[in-house]
Amino acid sequence: MAQIRLTENHWYRFAEQDGSIHIGQYTGRDQGFECCVCGKGCKAYTFNIWHSEDGDYETWCFGPSHLPKIISDLGNLDDVVIDE
């Protein structure tokens, strides 16, 4: 299976391990962020999941073992994409 290369500030549609689909903006791998699935590590892959255009978002962090399946790369968009 080919592995996708994540690009900072691109928006991705992805599936979590439970099958739920989300859209988030990849912000890179920053020091101090542990995996939200297992709580381990300190440099997880981070995605901002937006709930509104007013700045209401969550940062979800995934370690390499729990990285969600990337469905599609939506590119570097000018507007916020709300995850519904």
C-alpha positions in Angstrom: 0.0 0.0 0.0 1.4 3.4 -1.0 1.9 5.9 1.8 0.7 9.5 1.2 3.1 12.3 2.0 1.4 14.9 4.1 1.9 18.5 3.2 1.6 21.3 5.9 -1.5 23.5 5.5 -3.2 21.1 3.1 -6.7 19.9 4.0 -7.3 16.2 4.1 -10.4 14.0 4.3 -9.5 11.1 6.5 -11.0 8.0 8.2 -10.3 7.3 11.9 -9.8 3.7 13.0 -13.5 3.6 14.0 -14.5 4.4 10.4 -15.7 8.0 11.1 -14.8 10.5 8.3 -13.4 13.9 9.1 -11.8 16.9 7.3 -8.9 18.6 8.9 -6.0 20.9 8.1 -2.6 19.2 8.6 -0.3 21.5 10.6 2.8 19.4 10.8 4.6 17.5 13.5 5.2 19.8 16.5 7.2 19.0 19.6 5.0 18.5 22.7 2.0 16.8 21.1 1.3 13.3 22.1 -1.0 10.8 20.3 -4.6 11.3 21.1 -5.3 7.6 20.7 -2.6 6.1 23.0 -1.1 9.1 24.8 2.4 8.3 23.8 5.1 10.2 22.0 5.9 13.9 21.9 5.9 14.8 18.2 2.6 13.6 16.7 1.0 14.4 13.3 -1.4 17.3 14.1 -4.6 18.2 12.3 -6.9 21.2 13.1 -10.5 20.1 13.0 -12.7 23.2 12.5 -16.2 23.5 14.0 -16.9 27.1 12.8 -15.3 29.9 10.9 -15.1 31.9 14.1 -11.9 30.2 15.2 -13.6 27.3 17.0 -11.3 24.3 16.3 -9.6 21.4 18.0 -6.2 20.0 17.4 -6.1 16.3 16.9 -2.8 14.6 17.2 -1.9 11.1 15.9 1.3 9.0 16.4 2.7 7.1 13.5 1.0 3.9 14.6 -2.4 5.6 14.9 -2.3 7.9 11.9 -5.8 7.8 10.2 -6.3 6.6 6.7 -6.0 9.5 4.3 -8.9 9.4 1.8 -8.0 12.5 -0.2 -5.8 15.6 -0.3 -8.0 18.6 -0.8 -5.0 20.9 -1.2 -4.1 24.3 0.3 -7.5 26.0 0.5 -8.2 29.7 1.1 -11.3 29.1 3.3 -11.8 27.1 6.4 -13.5 23.7 5.9 -16.0 22.9 8.6 -16.0 19.3 9.8 -19.6 18.2 10.1 
